[in-house]
Amino acid sequence: TETRLTMGTAVKEVATITSLEGQGDGLASVLPRALAVIEADEGCRGAQALRCVERPDEFLLMIEWGSVVEHEAFRASDAFAEYRGHLSEHLGAVVGFAHYEPAGAGL
């Protein structure tokens, strides 16, 4: 599996984040600027944020990367700190994230 992750397999990162309690509107207002930082990275192929209807302080981020390696390079860059800086005033927690690839890829 490790070899496949370094070969450039396009992946979708799916992350669930929450705002500080009652700060969903604030987080929603800064997400476009934060996602613009991610989308400016050459490894990013697109990014989208969705807000939960039932839990308005919860958001789902879906970011497509050229590979897991490219995502990890972004996380180690100054741009990642800039991205998190946009969220810092309103971000409660990163509940979790994982990488997904199309079903059947590499089989």
URCOR-V787934 format. One record per residue. N is the residue number from 0. SS is DSSP state (H for helix, E for strand, L for the rest). BURIAL is I if it has 24 or more other C-alpha atoms within 12 Angstrom, else O. D_CENTER is the distance of its C-alpha to the mean C-alpha in whole Angstrom. Layout:
BEGIN
{{N & SS & BURIAL & D_CENTER} {N & SS & BURIAL & D_CENTER}}
END
This chain:
BEGIN
{{0 & L & O & 22} {1 & H & O & 21} {2 & H & O & 23} {3 & H & O & 21} {4 & H & O & 18} {5 & L & O & 19} {6 & L & O & 21} {7 & L & O & 18} {8 & L & I & 17} {9 & L & I & 14} {10 & E & I & 12} {11 & E & I & 9} {12 & E & I & 6} {13 & E & I & 6} {14 & E & I & 6} {15 & E & I & 9} {16 & E & I & 9} {17 & E & I & 13} {18 & E & I & 15} {19 & L & O & 18} {20 & L & O & 21} {21 & L & O & 22} {22 & L & O & 19} {23 & H & I & 17} {24 & H & I & 18} {25 & H & I & 18} {26 & H & I & 14} {27 & H & I & 14} {28 & H & O & 16} {29 & H & I & 14} {30 & H & I & 11} {31 & H & O & 12} {32 & H & O & 13} {33 & H & I & 10} {34 & H & I & 8} {35 & H & I & 11} {36 & H & I & 11} {37 & H & I & 8} {38 & H & I & 10} {39 & L & O & 13} {40 & L & I & 12} {41 & L & O & 15} {42 & L & I & 12} {43 & E & I & 10} {44 & E & I & 12} {45 & E & I & 10} {46 & E & I & 7} {47 & E & I & 8} {48 & E & I & 8} {49 & E & I & 11} {50 & E & I & 13} {51 & L & O & 16} {52 & L & O & 19} {53 & L & O & 21} {54 & L & O & 19} {55 & L & O & 18} {56 & L & I & 16} {57 & E & I & 14} {58 & E & I & 10} {59 & E & I & 8} {60 & E & I & 5} {61 & E & I & 6} {62 & E & I & 5} {63 & E & I & 8} {64 & E & I & 10} {65 & L & I & 13} {66 & L & I & 13} {67 & H & I & 12} {68 & H & I & 14} {69 & H & I & 13} {70 & H & I & 9} {71 & H & O & 11} {72 & H & O & 13} {73 & H & I & 11} {74 & H & O & 10} {75 & L & O & 14} {76 & L & O & 14} {77 & H & O & 16} {78 & H & I & 13} {79 & H & I & 10} {80 & H & O & 13} {81 & H & O & 13} {82 & H & I & 10} {83 & H & I & 10} {84 & H & O & 14} {85 & H & I & 13} {86 & H & I & 12} {87 & L & O & 15} {88 & L & O & 17} {89 & L & I & 16} {90 & E & I & 13} {91 & E & O & 15} {92 & E & O & 13} {93 & E & O & 10} {94 & E & O & 12} {95 & E & O & 10} {96 & E & O & 8} {97 & E & O & 10} {98 & E & I & 10} {99 & E & O & 12} {100 & L & I & 15} {101 & L & O & 18} {102 & L & O & 20} {103 & L & O & 23} {104 & L & O & 21} {105 & L & O & 23} {106 & L & O & 26}}
END
